[in-house]
């Protein structure tokens, strides 16, 4: 392994399980938003207009790891017309 790979591997190994879970959940939500947008033939711009947000905000949401609030998740779900998260019964 080269030095960059070793450095990266070392840093990843030090991430707490809670943070790794947060990252996975965020990535799953982002993937779901992307899947629904594609399924409905919508763009990020379309979602931004439906939510009254600027396109840069939507872009940050789907290209980063945002810390979504429940309110934001509910607003996105409403704008997409589909739930982003399904809770077990």
N, C-alpha and C positions, 0 to 999 in steps of 0.2 A: 504494500500500500504506500501511496505517496503521502507526504506531510499533510496536505489539505484533507485527504480522505481520513487520515488518522485523527486529525483535529476534529473534523465533523463527527466521526463515529464516537469519539470521546465525549463531545458535547451532547449528542443525542442520548447516550447511555446515562447521562446525569439528569435528564429530565424526569421529573417526578411522575408517577402513574396518573395522578390527578390532572396534571397539565397535558399529558399524552391523551387522556380521555377527552379533555376539552378540545384539543386539536382535532381529534377524530370526529367528535360530534359536529364541530364547526364545518369540517370538510364534508360531512354527510349532508348537512343542511345546504351548503353551497351547491353540492352535486344535485340535490333535489330541486333547488331553484332552477338550475341550468336545464335539468331534464324537463321540467314543466314548461319553461320558456320554449324549448325546442318542440315539445309535443304540441303546444298551442301556436306554434309559428310566431312567437313574440320575440321582440328584441329587448335588450336592456333599456333602450330608449322608451319602448312601449310601457314597460313596467314603471319606469321613472314617471312618465306622464300620468299613469293610473294612480300612482301614489302621491303625486304632487311633490316629487323629489327631483333634484337635479341628477343628470346622468352620471356625474362623477361619484355621487354617493352610491348608486347602484353598482358602478364599476368597482369601487372599493370593497363593497360587500362580496362580490363574486370572484374577486381576484386575491383577496386577503383572507384573514381569519378574524372576522369581526366578532365582537362580544355582543351578540344579539340580545335585546331584551324580549320578554314575552310579548310586550305591546308591539314591538317591531315585527316579530314573527307573525303575530295575528294580522297586522296590516299587510304584510307580504302575502299571507295566505288569502286574505280577502281580495287583494288585487289580482292574484293569480286564479282565484276561484277554486282552489284546492288546498287541503291542509298540507303543511310542510312536515308536521310531526303528528304521529299517531301514537297515543298512549295506550298501553295495554289495559284491558278491563280488569 
